[in-house]
Amino acid sequence: MNSSDSPNAIIRRYMWDRSARSRSLYTAHGLSLCPRQRVSPSPLPTMSGALLPLISFLSIFLCGVPLVLNWRGANIPLLAILCWLLVSSMTRAVSAFLWNGNIDTQALVYCDITTKLQIGSDIALPASAFALALQVYRITLQKSRLGAVIELPICVGFPVVIMALHTIVQGHRFDIYEDLGCQPAIYVSLPSVIILDLPPLIFAALALAMSALALINFTRARDAFSKLNRTKTRTFLNKNQAHYIRLMALTFLLGVWDATVIGLTRSSMYRAGLLPWTTWAEVHAEFLSFEGARYRLADIPADLLGWIYFSWASVPVTCFFVFVFFSEVATGWRKLTGTLSRWTYLSIGSRTNGESSFAMQSRTGLVPKKDSEV
């Protein structure tokens, strides 16, 4: 990929062209493409129409099912991963619907909120994966969980802080991409690397390391689960052991996936170099302007468009991973559908004139029959 065509390079070109100092910076970096020059149309077909909203709604289902099935477990890192994925999928679905085939400046407050949530999600997912990996690691050491006092700040508090710090490197309110909707605006500089890029990469690396250590401890001491639950039945132990094996597998996979996504997308962003962060007034001089902040996909080079789609698709792919590992698909889905079917059966039975709802409950086994009826 040519350095001048890396992700966010188009944004930087427009930002450099907004002031005389920016134009001089543009020349100093030796970039050959004029900021006002129209790039050649991309030969890569755009994912227009209903495909992007469909994928987003499918992602909502994929992370919503395990969220419902695991809600009672009160596993904070797991629930944080599912909630952040659900929020990201919902905002992507709405944005793909609103900006389908257009780059209109609309829903400004919505974009202000969702772009901040996207910044928070980028750090929250690897941070929550680290908290989950640390939880599994402590279990293999036969230690108790850290508790909500530590897990909540990692999974929620730290992402909120990053969302606030993003304002430092927010050159304008947000960008608008055709079909994709509003995206966070980032003044690509050394502060943006420190604030937005290093923390998720560090958390992803830590999640990967803790998962590897947990796997090593588990293979060295296979009876750790039995020692934790000596009073439980063997069936419970087998189910508990299988559950934590899935946790180890998924946290390891999330660590690898997050590190891959962050490494590839960030490396492509910074091939054109960094802008000098000078003063707050200069960086935020055009904060309310949308000139040069709206992009037609057909005007984006094919290699750059591929990176944009890869970054967007990382959330649906993560939802699929979580669905496969965390939902306990077969057992959990049967429980969910069984509960819904019983509710439906009881609701229909309560409207039946021939017999009471109490009799219907007895027939479904929800109310025990009397000894004389057995």
N, C-alpha and C positions, 0 to 999 in steps of 0.2 A: 504494500500500500504506500503510495506517495505521501510524504510527510505533510504536504499542503492539503491533502484530501482526508486527513484523519478526522475522527469524530470530534465535533465542536470546533473544527478549524473554520468552518463557514461562519460560526458565531463570532469567533475571534476576529475574522476579517471585517465583519460589520462593526464590531466594537472598536477596532483600531481606526476605522474610517469616520468615527463620530466626532473626533476632535483633531485639532492640528497636532497635538502631542501624540495622539494615537497614530496618526498617519506617519509621523516620524519614526515611531516605534515599529510600525509595519515595515518601513524601508530598512531600518536597522537590522531587522531579522532576516533580510535578504529573501523574502518570499516573492515569487515571480508572478503569482496570480493576482490581478487587481481585485480589490474588494467589490467593485461594482461589475466585474466581468461575469457574464452569465455562464454557468457551467453547462457542459453538454448534457442532454437528457440521459437518464439512466436506462440501459437496456433491460434492467431487472424489473419484472412485472411487480406492480404494487399490490399489496394484500388488501384491496379495497372491498367495498360492499359489506356483507354481513359476516365475513370471516373473522375479523378481529373481535367484534363484539361476541361472536359465538365462542371463540376461544376463551375470552374473558369470563363469560358466564359459565363455561365448563370448568374453569379454574375455581370459580366460586363454589361450585358443587364439590370439586375434588378436595378443597380445604374445609368446606362446611361440614361434610359428613364426619370426618374424624374429630372435628371440633365438638360436635354434638355427642359423639360416642365417648369422648375422653373428658368431657366437662367435669364429671363428678370426681375424677382422679385428682384434681387440684394440683396437677403438675405444672407449676408456673412457667418454666422454660418452654415446655411443649405447648401449653395454651398460648403463650406469647408468640411463638412461631406461627401457630394457626391463625391467631387474630391479626397479626401483621400481614400475613399472606391474604387473608380474607379482605382486609381493607385495601391492599394493593390491587387485588383482582376486581373489587367493586369500582374503584376509581378508574381503572383501565377500561372497564366495560362502559361506564358512563362517558368517559372521554372519547372512546372509539365511536360511540353512538352520536355524540354531539358534533364531532369534527369529521364525520364520515364524508370525504370528498371535498372538504372546505378548510380554509385557514382563517375563518372569521374571528375577530376579537370579541368574544362573548364570555359570559359566565366568569367574570373577572375574580369575584370573591371566591367562587368555587375553585378556580385555578390557584389562587393564593394559598388556599387550605390544602389542596391535594398535592401541590408540588412540595410543600413542607412535609406532608406525610410521606411522600416518596423519598425525600432525603432521610427521614427518620427510619423508613423501612430498609433502606440500603445498609444502614448500620445495625438496625435492630435484629435482622435475620441472622447474620453471623454472630452477633453478641448473644442472642438467645441460643444459638447452636453451641456456643462455648459454654454457656451456663448449663445446658443439658448434658454436654460431654463431661463437665466437671461433676455433675450430679451422678452420672454413671460411674465415673472414676472413683468417687468416694464410696459408692456402693461396693465396688470390687475390693476396696480397702476395709470393708466392714465398718464404715463410718456413717453417721447420720447425714441427712441432707442439710444444706446450708441454711435453708429457711427463706421466708419471703423477705426478710430484712435485707438480705444480700441479693437474692435473685431478682426482685422487682427493680432495684436501681440499675442492674445490668441490662435487663430486658426492656425496661420502659424509661427509667430516669435518664440514662446516658443518651439514648436516641433523642429524647426531648431536648437535652442540652445541645446536641449536634444540630438539631433543627433550628435552634436559636442562633447558634454560631454561624450557620450558613449565611445569615444576613451580611456577614463581613465580606464574603466573596460573591454576593448576589448583585451582579452589575445592573440588572433590570429585573422586572417582576417575574417574568417567565417567558419561555419560548413556546411557540405553537407549531406543531407538525401536522401536516395533512394526515387524516385517518387515525393518528396516534393521540392527538390532543395536546394539552399543555404539559410541558416538561420543565424541570427546574433550570433556572439560568445560573451559570457558574462562571465567574471571572477566573479563568484558568491561570493560576499563579502559585507561588510557593505556599501561601496560606491555605489555598484550596487543597493542596496536597496534604498538608498537615491536618486540616480540619475534616475533610471529607473522604480522603483516600486511604491514609494510613490506618485509622481506627478499624474499619471493616476488614482490611487485609490482615491486621494483627489478630483480630478476633477469629478470623477464618483459620489462620495458622495455629492459634491456640486450640481451637476446636479440633483440628486435625491431630495435633500432638496429644491432647487429652484422650481422644478416642483411641489412638494407638496405644497409649499407656494403659487404658482401661482394658483393651483387648489382651495386652500382654499379661496384666494381672489376672484376668479371668482365665486364661489358658494355664497359668501357673498354679492357680488355686481354684479348681472347679467346684470344690465343696463350699465356696463362700456363701452361696445362696442358701444352702442347707443350714449353715451356722446362723444365718440371719433369721431363719424361720423354723427352728427346731420343733415348735409345737404345732406346726401346720401339717396338713396331709401331703402325701407325695404328689397328688394331682395338682394341688395348689403350687407346690414347689416347681413342678414342670412348667406350669403356666407362667409363674413369676419369672423363671429363668428365661423362657422364650421371649417374654416381654422385654427384659433388659438386653437380651441379645439383639432384638430389633432396634432398641434405642442405640446400642453401640454401633450397629451397622448404619443406621440413618445419620447419626452425628458424624461418623467418618465420611459418609457420602456427601453430607452437606458441607463439611469442611473442604473436601476436594472440589466440589462444585462451586462454592462461594469463592474459593481462592482462584479457580480457573476463570470465572466470570469477571471478578475484580481485576485480575492480572491482565486479561486480554483487553477488556474495555478501557482500563486506565492507561495501559501502555500505548494503545492506539490514539488516545486523546492527547498525549503529551509529546508525540513525535515532532510536532511543529514548534515545540519550545514553550516556555512559560512567559507570561506577561509580568512586568514588574508591578507589584502592589505598592503604589506611592502614597496617596492620601485617600481618606474616606470620601472627600468631596469629589475627587477625580474619578474614582472607581464607580461611584454612584451618581455621576453627573446626569446620566440619561436613564435614571431608574424608572421613570414613568413612561418612557417612550417604547413603542413597539416597532420602530423602524428597524428593519433587518432582523426581526425576531420571529418571522413567520416563514415557514418553509414548505414548498410543494415537493412531494416525494419524487416526482418526475424530474425535478431539477437537481436532485442529489446524485452524485456519482454512485455507480453500482457497488463498489467496494465499501464506501461509506454507508450506503443504505443497508448493506448486509450486516454491518456492526450495529446499526440502529435497531434492526429487527432482532438481532441476537440478544441485545440488552433487554428489549421489551419482552422477548420470549422466555427470559430467565425465570420470571415469576411463575408462568404456567408450568414450566418444567419442574420447578421446586414444588409446586402444588401436587404434581403427579408423584414425585418421590415421597412426599409426606403421606399422600393417600395410600400408597402401596405399603408403606412401612408402619404407619401409625393408626390406621383405621381398623386394623384387624378385620379386613374386608368381609370375609365369609361369616364369621361369628357375629360381628357387630351389625352387619347389614341384616342378618336374620333376626337379631334382637329388635332392631329398629322397625323393620317391616312387620314383625310379629306383634309388637306393641300397637302399631297403627292399625293393624287388622283387627285386634281385639277391641280397640276403641270404636272402630267402625261397626263391628258386630254388635257391641253393646248399644251403640246409638240407634242402630236399626231395630234392635230387639226392644228398646224402650218405647218405640212407636208402634209395635205390633199389638193388636187388640187381643190376640188369642192367648198370650202368656205374658207374665210380668218380667220386668228386667231382672228381678232376683232369680227367676228360673233360668234366664239366659246366662247369668253369671255362674250359676251352678253347673250349667251344661259346659261352659268353657273352662271350668275348673278354678275360677277366681274365688268362689265361695264354697267351702267344704260342705258336703252333704251330711245330713244327720245319719246316725248309726243305723237307723231303721231303713234308710234309703240305700245303704251300701250293699 
